[in-house]
Amino acid sequence: MATDDGIVYDRSLLGREHAIGSFEVTGEMISEFAKSTGETDNKYLGEAANTENVIAPPTICNIFVNNISRPDIKLQFGDLSFFAGQSVECKEHVRPGDRLTASTRLDNVYSKTGRSGKMVFAVWKTTFKNQKDEIVALVDESFVRRNRNK
Amino acid sequence: MTTENLYFEDVELGDEINPMTRKISLEQVIGFVSVREPNPSPSRFTSEKIAKAEGLPGAIVPGAMNIALMSQLITGWSPTVSLKKIDVVFRQMVLHDKPLKLTGIITDKEEDVEATNIGCDVVMENEEGVKLVIGHAEFTLPSKS
C-alpha cells in the first residue's frame, strides 16, 4: 500500500508550479533526435528538416526535462536514487520553429515497501505549452529513493 | 516500419505489434544527449569510466532515449498510428551495444463517437529475455466508418 505517513520532506512544495524555461525546437533538433534513435520515418526526418510537414517524435519534450534543476524537496530518507518511471501524454504535434515553455510541480510523495525494503517515490509533473499557449505534452516523472543494501 | 495503413477495425485484442530490434551505440547516445546540450560533459550515459565509478556495470542508455524507442515501436507499426500516451517503468539498466527486443500486445480497444482508443502493453527486453523496460501505451487509429 502506498502512503506518505511519516515521510519527512518539504511539503510546502507540493502542487506549487515552478517555471523551468523556454526552449526553441529546431528542425535540426528534431532530425538529430530521430536519427539517434534509429528512426526511419520521413515525417520525423523530413526531406529537408525545416519543411512544414515535419513533426517531432512524440517524446521529444523529454530532452528538455533531463537535467533540469528542480527545487530540493529535502527528503529525509535513503541514500540511493533512481529514475523509476515516466509517462508522456502527447496533446499536440511539436513542429520546427515551435517555442515551448515548461513548468513543473511536485505532485506526490509516497512510500512503498518491497523486497529491498522501504522505497520513497517523488512524482513531478511537467507541462509543456507552445507559443499559442496550447498544451503540447504532459510529462510525469517518478524518482525513487531507498537505502543501500548493507 | 510497416507501410500498411492500419484502421481501428483491423486490430483485435491480443494482436502483436511488429517487434523491433535495436542495439544502441555510444555514438547514438552522444547524438541523443547532444540534441539539447551540444558537446555534453561525460556522464554515466557517455562514459564507461564514470558509469563504473557510480557502481554501474557500464555506460547506460538514458531513460528518455528508452521511452523514445518504446514510442517508436508504436508509431512505427503503421503510418496511421497517433500516439496519445506512453507510460513506462524502468526495471533494469539498459547498457550500450547490447541487443534489445521491443514488443507490444494489444490489450484494450474502445470507440466512441469522437475517437478511437487502443491500449497496448509494451516491453523492452535483453538477449536473455530479461525485461528492462515495461509499460503501457494508448494510441488512436482512423476508423473505416
Boltz contact constraints between the chains, C-beta under 6 A:
constraints:
  - contact:
      token1: [A, 29]
      token2: [B, 35]
      max_distance: 6.0
  - contact:
      token1: [A, 32]
      token2: [B, 35]
      max_distance: 6.0
  - contact:
      token1: [A, 33]
      token2: [B, 35]
      max_distance: 6.0
  - contact:
      token1: [A, 36]
      token2: [B, 28]
      max_distance: 6.0
  - contact:
      token1: [A, 36]
      token2: [B, 31]
      max_distance: 6.0
  - contact:
      token1: [A, 36]
      token2: [B, 32]
      max_distance: 6.0
  - contact:
      token1: [A, 37]
      token2: [B, 68]
      max_distance: 6.0
  - contact:
      token1: [A, 37]
      token2: [B, 69]
      max_distance: 6.0
  - contact:
      token1: [A, 38]
      token2: [B, 22]
      max_distance: 6.0
  - contact:
      token1: [A, 41]
      token2: [B, 1]
      max_distance: 6.0
  - contact:
      token1: [A, 58]
      token2: [B, 71]
      max_distance: 6.0
  - contact:
      token1: [A, 58]
      token2: [B, 83]
      max_distance: 6.0
  - contact:
      token1: [A, 59]
      token2: [B, 67]
      max_distance: 6.0
  - contact:
      token1: [A, 59]
      token2: [B, 68]
      max_distance: 6.0
  - contact:
      token1: [A, 59]
      token2: [B, 71]
      max_distance: 6.0
  - contact:
      token1: [A, 62]
      token2: [B, 64]
      max_distance: 6.0
  - contact:
      token1: [A, 63]
      token2: [B, 35]
      max_distance: 6.0
  - contact:
      token1: [A, 63]
      token2: [B, 36]
      max_distance: 6.0
  - contact:
      token1: [A, 66]
      token2: [B, 64]
      max_distance: 6.0
  - contact:
      token1: [A, 83]
      token2: [B, 63]
      max_distance: 6.0
  - contact:
      token1: [A, 83]
      token2: [B, 90]
      max_distance: 6.0
  - contact:
      token1: [A, 85]
      token2: [B, 88]
      max_distance: 6.0
  - contact:
      token1: [A, 85]
      token2: [B, 89]
      max_distance: 6.0
  - contact:
      token1: [A, 86]
      token2: [B, 67]
      max_distance: 6.0
  - contact:
      token1: [A, 86]
      token2: [B, 88]
      max_distance: 6.0
  - contact:
      token1: [A, 87]
      token2: [B, 87]
      max_distance: 6.0
  - contact:
      token1: [A, 88]
      token2: [B, 86]
      max_distance: 6.0
  - contact:
      token1: [A, 89]
      token2: [B, 85]
      max_distance: 6.0
  - contact:
      token1: [A, 90]
      token2: [B, 83]
      max_distance: 6.0
